[in-house]
Amino acid sequence: MQKVVILDPGHGGINPLTGQYVTPGKRSPKWGDGSVYFEGVGNRNIVELAARILVAKGVKVLYTVAPDNWKDLSLSQRVRIADSHYRSNPNAVLISVHSNGSDNPSAGGFEVFTSPGQTKSDRLADVWFKEHQKMFPDLRPRPDTRDGDLDKEAKFTIINDTKCPAILIETMFHTNAKECKILQSTNGVRDIATAIVNAVTKW
């Protein structure tokens, strides 16, 4: 059976009519070189590359929001779209792609969230966590191992209200200067996308 993944690039992009980022906040500080990382734009870049690699590997890729769509769809809209995909593709899984932010500029690392309880999502979360750690061995892992796996549990709408197995990944912190440089780099995007691809193909 063909594998199916629903990719959810978190937040919005750049409105081509105004040139403005459409999601309040969800960005890095302005760095010394004048650059600012817009999370929603970065999420789309990662999803676009991951999708291209997955399709080449024979995986069917669907979206809540396509990478070339700059609009910041509401969470309820994203859930409805994901559930529609899942009805037609009952073996699908969902990966919601994000980077983290904090008022503490030294906060860093990566983590993954699933809905509360033991579900099919837990296994996918563990596989992604290990694949991401392989790509970024110097990043701080931020697991919650109290229930025997690596994911943190939360009632985030995109993972809690969707019917399919779903994880939300926080790849690193865009408010951490060192980690943001990785997010801004071609190699960083490639390695984040590769971890997603490996998680889907190995799950």
N, C-alpha and C positions, 0 to 999 in steps of 0.2 A: 504493500500500500504506500502510495506517495505521501511523504511527510508534508505537513501544512503548518505554516507559522503566520500568525497575525502580528505585524509589527506596529507599535504605537509610539511615534516620536512625540515625546512630551512637549507641551506648550506650543507657542506659535513661532512664526518666522518674521521675515521682513516684508511689509506691505510694499509691493512694487510701485504703487501709485504715490506713496508718500515717502518711501525710503526709511520708514520708521519701524522699529521692533514693536510687535503688537502685544507682548505680554509684560505687564508691569513687573518690575523686579526680575528675578530669574536671569541674572547676569553677573558677571564678575565686576570687581572694582575696575576703574580705569588704571591700567598699569603704566609704568614709567615710560614705555615706548608708545604710549597713546592708545594702545589696543584695548578693546572691551570684548569679552566673550559672551555672546548671547546664547543662553542654554538651548532655547528652542531651535535656533539655527544649527547649533552643534549636534543636537539630537537628530535632526534631519540628515545631516551629512553622514552620520554614523549609520543610520537606517538605510540610506540610499546605497552605501557601499555594501553593507551586510546583505541587502536584498539582491544586489547584482551577483554576489558570490554564491548565495544560496540557490538562486535560479540556475546558475551554471552547474550546480551540483544536483539538480533535479528536484529541488524542494519548491513547493508551491508557496508563493508569498502573497499575502493579502495585507491590507492596511486599515487602520482606523482613520488615519489621515495620511495621504500620500506624501512622500518627501518633497514634492514640488508644490504642495499646497501650503501656503503661508498662514492660513487661517488657524486660529486657536479654538478649535471646536470644544464645546463644553464636555465635561466628563460624562454627562448623561448621553450626549450624542455619540461619544466614543464607545460607550457600553452598548448602545443599540446597534451600532455598526458591527462591533465585535460579535455580538450575539447572532446577528444575521449571518455573518460569515460562518459561525460555528454550527448553525442549523444545517447549512449546506456542506459543511466539512467537519463531521463529528470527531475527527482525530486531530483537530487543530489545537495549537497552544498559542498563548499570547505573551509577548515580551514588550513591556513598556520601558522605553529607554530614557534615562535621565542622568544628569550630573547633580551633585549635591552643593549646598551652600550653607554658610555659617557666618555669624558675626565674629567668630573667633578665626582669625586668618591662619592660625596654625592647625586648625582642624583638617583632617585628611583621611584618605582611605576609601574603600569600596564596601558596598553592602547590597543585599538583595532582600526583597520583601515578598511575602505571600499572605494570603488571607489566613485568619486564625484557624487553628486545628490542623489535624493531619490530613493532607489532601494530596492529589496527584501533582500539584504544583511544587511540593517540597522537593521531589526528586529532580525536577528541572532546575530549581533554584540551586541545589547542591552542585549539579553538573556545571551550571554557568559559573558559580563561585570559584570552583576549582580551575576552570578554563581561564577565567579572567586573572586569577592569581598566577597561573603559568605565564601569561603574557606580561604581567606587571609584578614580578616578585618583590620589588622594592616598595610597593604600596602597602599601607597598613590594612590588613583584613579586619572587617568589623562584623564578625558573626555573632549569632545568639545560639549557643549550643545546648541550652538548658533542656530542650526536648529531643536531643539526639541528632539534630541536623544543623545546617549552617544559616538558614534564613531567619530573618526577623519577621514577626507577624504584625499586621496592621490592617485596619479596615479602610484602606485607600479604595476609593470608588472603582478604579479601573481594574483592580485585582479582586476586590470583594464582591462586586455586583455583577461581574461577567460570569457566564456559565461555564466557560472553558477553563482548563488549567491555565493559570496566569501568574507571571512574576513581574515585579517592578525592580529594575536594576538602577543602582546609583554608582556610576562607573568610577567617579572620583570627585573631588571638590573643585568647582570652578572659582571658589573664593580663596583657594590656596595657590599662591603664586607659582610654585613649582609644578603642581598638578595641572594648573590651567595651561601652562606652556605645553604640556603633553596633549591636552584636549585641543589646543590650537594647531598642533603639528599634524602633518600628513601621516607620519609614522604612528602617531597616537591614535588617530582615527582608524587607520588600518588595523592596528592591534586590538582596539576595542571591538571593531566589526568582526575580526577573526574569532575572538572569544565567543561572540554571539553565534557565529556560524558553527563553531565547534560544539557549542552547547546543544544547538538544534540537531546537528547530525549525530551526536552521540547519545542524545536522550532516548 
